[in-house]
Amino acid sequence: MKTEHQRTALITGGNKGIGKEIARQLAERGFAVFIGARDIAKGRETSEELCRQGYEATFIQLDVTDPVSIKNACGTFSQKADHLDVLVNNAAVLEDHGENIIKLNTEMLDRTLKANVSGPILVIQDFLPYLLKSTIGARIINVSSGAGALNDMTTYAPAYSISKTALNAVTRQFAGALKSETIAVNCVDPGWVRTDMGGPNASRPVEKGAETIVWLATEAPLSETGKFWHDKREVEW
Ligand SMILES: NC(=O)c1ccc[n+]([C@@H]2O[C@H](COP(=O)([O-])OP(=O)(O)OC[C@H]3O[C@@H](n4cnc5c(N)ncnc54)[C@H](OP(=O)(O)O)[C@@H]3O)[C@@H](O)[C@H]2O)c1
């Protein structure tokens, strides 16, 4: 059981890409990290890799589209820790492949909203009791995207973009609802990052993609809440 002095972090979709790098950077800063992953083998592999590097990492099976899986993940978490200081809602899907809103398949939109919007809402709701037990002020970071910014939205990936705009709204809603509880809730555009989702031609390495998320999880003033960030600067919605 982690004591109240051990900082803890849960990263959804922590088995690869930006999520894995967030987990590594937080573990490097002394956090006991919980790798949320839907695939048991991939999640275990990542947590074992971090443990071999001398970090404290635990795998938790967590499919953000399955409410039962989220509840079970809470149960597993409660056997290992009594509080949660940082929750990173990182898991997401991008199913649009050159789709146009005029012919958008709304079943694909529903799947995308389930993973990218309802998932983070349910994860926050179910892990809230543990976030409330943080003695240092808990932080929730929702990994959004520039594609979700309304101010310069294009026709790119409509289902994904709509989901990230909605995730930004989710961020504002929770920030308002949790302000009196001293829980900071922010969202981040990590930029175009070389991962399975971003592809090999993306301009940024995962280290850079994780940077602002890790900053909000650690050094950023706790008074910063309800904002949209990119490269440690507040950006337009
Ligand atoms: N890469 C970019 O250029 C870029 C740009 C802007 C924003 N982002 C955002 O950054 C975050 C991380 O993306 P990434 O680039 O690291 O993508 P990635 O390499 O494709 O990783 C996505 C992660 O989400 C997990 N995931 C998907 N659906 C899930 C579910 N139902 N339950 C649990 N986990 C699930 C995946 O698990 P599996 O391994 O099982 O599939 C994987 O761990 C996402 O929120 C994404 O929208 C990325």
Ligand as a Chemical Component Dictionary entry (heavy atoms), coordinates in Angstrom:
data_LIG
# 
_chem_comp.id                   LIG 
_chem_comp.type                 NON-POLYMER 
_chem_comp.pdbx_formal_charge   0 
_chem_comp.three_letter_code    LIG 
# 
loop_
_chem_comp_atom.comp_id 
_chem_comp_atom.atom_id 
_chem_comp_atom.alt_atom_id 
_chem_comp_atom.type_symbol 
_chem_comp_atom.charge 
_chem_comp_atom.model_Cartn_x 
_chem_comp_atom.model_Cartn_y 
_chem_comp_atom.model_Cartn_z 
_chem_comp_atom.pdbx_ordinal 
LIG N1  N1  N 0  0.377   11.688 -31.800 1  
LIG C1  C1  C 0  -0.095  12.887 -32.069 2  
LIG O1  O1  O 0  0.357   13.567 -33.028 3  
LIG C2  C2  C 0  -1.174  13.494 -31.221 4  
LIG C3  C3  C 0  -1.572  14.805 -31.495 5  
LIG C4  C4  C 0  -2.548  15.402 -30.716 6  
LIG C5  C5  C 0  -3.105  14.700 -29.669 7  
LIG N2  N2  N 1  -2.715  13.407 -29.417 8  
LIG C6  C6  C 0  -3.348  12.717 -28.284 9  
LIG O2  O2  O 0  -2.347  12.136 -27.463 10 
LIG C7  C7  C 0  -2.877  10.984 -26.779 11 
LIG C8  C8  C 0  -1.938  9.811  -26.974 12 
LIG O3  O3  O 0  -1.867  9.532  -28.362 13 
LIG P1  P1  P 0  -0.640  8.764  -29.033 14 
LIG O4  O4  O 0  -0.196  9.588  -30.157 15 
LIG O5  O5  O -1 0.316   8.317  -27.985 16 
LIG O6  O6  O 0  -1.447  7.519  -29.652 17 
LIG P2  P2  P 0  -1.159  5.947  -29.666 18 
LIG O7  O7  O 0  0.294   5.670  -29.770 19 
LIG O8  O8  O 0  -2.091  5.421  -30.700 20 
LIG O9  O9  O 0  -1.642  5.492  -28.225 21 
LIG C9  C9  C 0  -2.997  5.544  -27.878 22 
LIG C10 C10 C 0  -3.164  4.819  -26.560 23 
LIG O10 O10 O 0  -4.554  4.837  -26.209 24 
LIG C11 C11 C 0  -4.906  3.505  -25.886 25 
LIG N3  N3  N 0  -6.340  3.270  -26.056 26 
LIG C12 C12 C 0  -7.121  3.449  -27.138 27 
LIG N4  N4  N 0  -8.373  3.066  -26.871 28 
LIG C13 C13 C 0  -8.383  2.630  -25.584 29 
LIG C14 C14 C 0  -9.366  2.105  -24.720 30 
LIG N5  N5  N 0  -10.626 1.909  -25.126 31 
LIG N6  N6  N 0  -9.029  1.811  -23.444 32 
LIG C15 C15 C 0  -7.764  1.988  -23.016 33 
LIG N7  N7  N 0  -6.772  2.440  -23.786 34 
LIG C16 C16 C 0  -7.088  2.763  -25.062 35 
LIG C17 C17 C 0  -4.073  2.635  -26.809 36 
LIG O11 O11 O 0  -4.076  1.289  -26.374 37 
LIG P3  P3  P 0  -3.754  0.044  -27.386 38 
LIG O12 O12 O 0  -2.248  -0.065 -27.448 39 
LIG O13 O13 O 0  -4.406  -1.118 -26.733 40 
LIG O14 O14 O 0  -4.373  0.406  -28.710 41 
LIG C18 C18 C 0  -2.740  3.341  -26.624 42 
LIG O15 O15 O 0  -2.153  2.973  -25.400 43 
LIG C19 C19 C 0  -4.271  10.775 -27.365 44 
LIG O16 O16 O 0  -5.229  11.353 -26.506 45 
LIG C20 C20 C 0  -4.228  11.544 -28.674 46 
LIG O17 O17 O 0  -5.506  11.948 -29.112 47 
LIG C21 C21 C 0  -1.765  12.794 -30.171 48 
# 
loop_
_chem_comp_bond.comp_id 
_chem_comp_bond.atom_id_1 
_chem_comp_bond.atom_id_2 
_chem_comp_bond.value_order 
_chem_comp_bond.pdbx_ordinal 
LIG N1  C1  SING 1  
LIG C1  O1  DOUB 2  
LIG C1  C2  SING 3  
LIG C2  C3  SING 4  
LIG C2  C21 DOUB 5  
LIG C3  C4  DOUB 6  
LIG C4  C5  SING 7  
LIG C5  N2  DOUB 8  
LIG N2  C6  SING 9  
LIG N2  C21 SING 10 
LIG C6  O2  SING 11 
LIG C6  C20 SING 12 
LIG O2  C7  SING 13 
LIG C7  C8  SING 14 
LIG C7  C19 SING 15 
LIG C8  O3  SING 16 
LIG O3  P1  SING 17 
LIG P1  O4  DOUB 18 
LIG P1  O5  SING 19 
LIG P1  O6  SING 20 
LIG O6  P2  SING 21 
LIG P2  O7  DOUB 22 
LIG P2  O8  SING 23 
LIG P2  O9  SING 24 
LIG O9  C9  SING 25 
LIG C9  C10 SING 26 
LIG C10 O10 SING 27 
LIG C10 C18 SING 28 
LIG O10 C11 SING 29 
LIG C11 N3  SING 30 
LIG C11 C17 SING 31 
LIG N3  C12 SING 32 
LIG N3  C16 SING 33 
LIG C12 N4  DOUB 34 
LIG N4  C13 SING 35 
LIG C13 C14 SING 36 
LIG C13 C16 DOUB 37 
LIG C14 N5  SING 38 
LIG C14 N6  DOUB 39 
LIG N6  C15 SING 40 
LIG C15 N7  DOUB 41 
LIG N7  C16 SING 42 
LIG C17 O11 SING 43 
LIG C17 C18 SING 44 
LIG O11 P3  SING 45 
LIG P3  O12 DOUB 46 
LIG P3  O13 SING 47 
LIG P3  O14 SING 48 
LIG C18 O15 SING 49 
LIG C19 O16 SING 50 
LIG C19 C20 SING 51 
LIG C20 O17 SING 52 
# 
